[in-house]
Amino acid sequence: DANRELADEAVPYQPELEHDTGLLEAETLIATVRSLAEQLGNEPYHPEAAKIKMKELLNEHQTQALEPYRESVNSAVVTACDQYGIALLREDDVDEWW
């Protein structure tokens, strides 16, 4: 089930981080990544344009608070792009966009 796979990619709940604004920002960004991927999946196939839009989204979220969650966000980008068939990416490629 695709939704279950995406849920597995989310940052795991950690009670000690309940007031961590970086975690909240990461979860919000991951949700936005999924939403954008779904939107792009409904448009004509153009992987380079999809990559540019994802890169722009990450560039809008250049905060120090996201640093510990960067790997989870990168993984979410790769998974969402693959799930919606908009681009084939590697986490290393996405990490360079930050």
C-alpha positions, 0 to 999 in steps of 0.5 A: 500500500503506497500510503503505508510506504509513505507513512514509513518514510515520515520522521518517527515520533519521539516524545522528547522532541515534542516541542522541537520546531525543526521536527514540526518544520520537517514534517510540514515540509515532507507533507508539502513535498508529497503534495507537490509530487502528487500535483506534478504527477497529474501534469505531463511528464517532464522530469527536469521541470519536476526536479526544479520545482522540488529544488525550489521547494527545498530552497524555501526551507533553508533553516538550521532547524531542519538539519537533523531531519535532512536525510528524512526529507531527502528520502521523502523527496525520492520516494514521492517522486518515484511513487508519482512517476515524476522523476527518478532521483537518488538521495545524494542528488537531492542532498545537493539541492540544499 
